[in-house]
Amino acid sequence: MSARVIARYGSALACLASALAAGCASTPKSTQAPLFFPAPPEKPRVQFLMWASGADQVEPGRGGFEQFVLGDEPVVQRAINKPYGVAVHDGVAYVCDTKGLSICRLDFKNGTYGVMGVRGPGRVRKPINIAVDPLGYKFVADSVRNQVVVYGPTDEYVAAFDVPTPCHVVDVAVYGEELFVLDNDETCQIVVLNRANGDVIRTIGGPGGEPGQFKIPNSLCVSPDGFLYVSDTHNWRIQKLKLDGTPVWTKGTPGYRLGQFGRPRGIRVGPDNIIYVVDGATEIVQLFDDEGNILMRFGGPGDMAGALGLPSSLAIDKSSVPYFKKYAHKDFNIDYLLFVISQYGPRLVNVYAFGSFPEGYRFSESEIATLPRISVDEGIGPVEGSDVAADPAQLREERSDNE
């Protein structure tokens, strides 16, 4: 074959590769208006950024030229089955898969997806919730092992701590040298462990309806300023306690208005001490200040991106902001990220940003998307002109993992 023919074929292949790559790169981006909460004309504070349910949304897709050269290959389904708890550290979301019996690892920083806790002494049986400390140690509340399973910064198994029986471990929080483990069995208490060796230091609370007592509590966390918050599910309230268990306040009554709860679930506190509470009945996240005053809400029932389906828990993280800025409005200043888990629907890990626009910033309301309002007669969603919402459990069965 002559040099001229070789050059011609080489040039043709180069042009083909360039065209395929260009075709892939020219895929139009979504022109959907950004979704903010609260809706105009209120000042936006939370923006919905993106969602993921498995490898397809985390790992980069195959380019056009690679597809042309390699052809189709068998696809292995790598996705979350039934999520519940979530924790996030440096671009990686760790999701408790209660049906897949694993911890799904969504690495948004490096664009990879994997699982952990599937073999050996660190194998999980039913992971419900997870906490990650600033060093990257993971603490998993496993309701079948009834232990806190500990993994190191590189996801290696470290230890498993027992919780005194009878128990039903549903959540864990780490603060300083202590682990706060929530038990919603008949004891309905918080067991405080030494985070280094798992020794029991003290217990907090017990069954009942008085301040400092619980009825099937669902979630707990410790705020940056050292207060303990509990989602007291079947008392339809949240509680603020000192670390020794002394009650500070309780907030909430049964109902579907803001400040009330249908089924309070995951609770977490931001770096600004704003309290976030997931409600599995109204499918919203409510925000409170550290005195228990209602601030706003976001999410809501529906099928569009930014809505929630039977939400269970959330995680708050500031270290991952650089990896999600590309999804945010160019003028929206992100303070931290909110990762909210839906147990139902195609979008299981929902990522929002809490922040603000510069003072005096103006834009047209037509530039912002809002979730459609749903009539109360349909059984779900906010009532037009009010903050009332009906229980979506009326429309579909909720199969909760830890209640």
Salt bridges, closest charged atoms under 4 A:
GLU59 OE1 - ARG78 NH2 2.43
GLU66 OE2 - ARG62 NE 3.86
GLU73 OE1 - ARG62 NH2 3.24
ASP90 OD2 - LYS109 NZ 3.14
ASP107 OD2 - ARG105 NH1 3.56
ASP133 OD2 - ARG195 NH1 2.94
ASP155 OD2 - ARG105 NE 2.73
ASP155 OD1 - LYS138 NZ 2.68
ASP171 OD2 - ARG268 NH1 3.29
GLU178 OE2 - ARG202 NH1 2.89
ASP232 OD2 - ARG237 NE 2.84
GLU283 OE2 - ARG396 NH2 2.63
ASP331 OD2 - LYS330 NZ 2.87
GLU384 OE2 - ARG373 NE 3.76
GLU398 OE1 - ARG263 NE 3.77
GLU398 OE2 - ARG265 NH2 2.88
ASP401 OD1 - LYS126 NZ 3.53
GLU403 OE1 - HIS234 NE2 3.99
GLU403 OE1 - ARG263 NH1 2.93
GLU403 OE2 - ARG265 NE 3.59
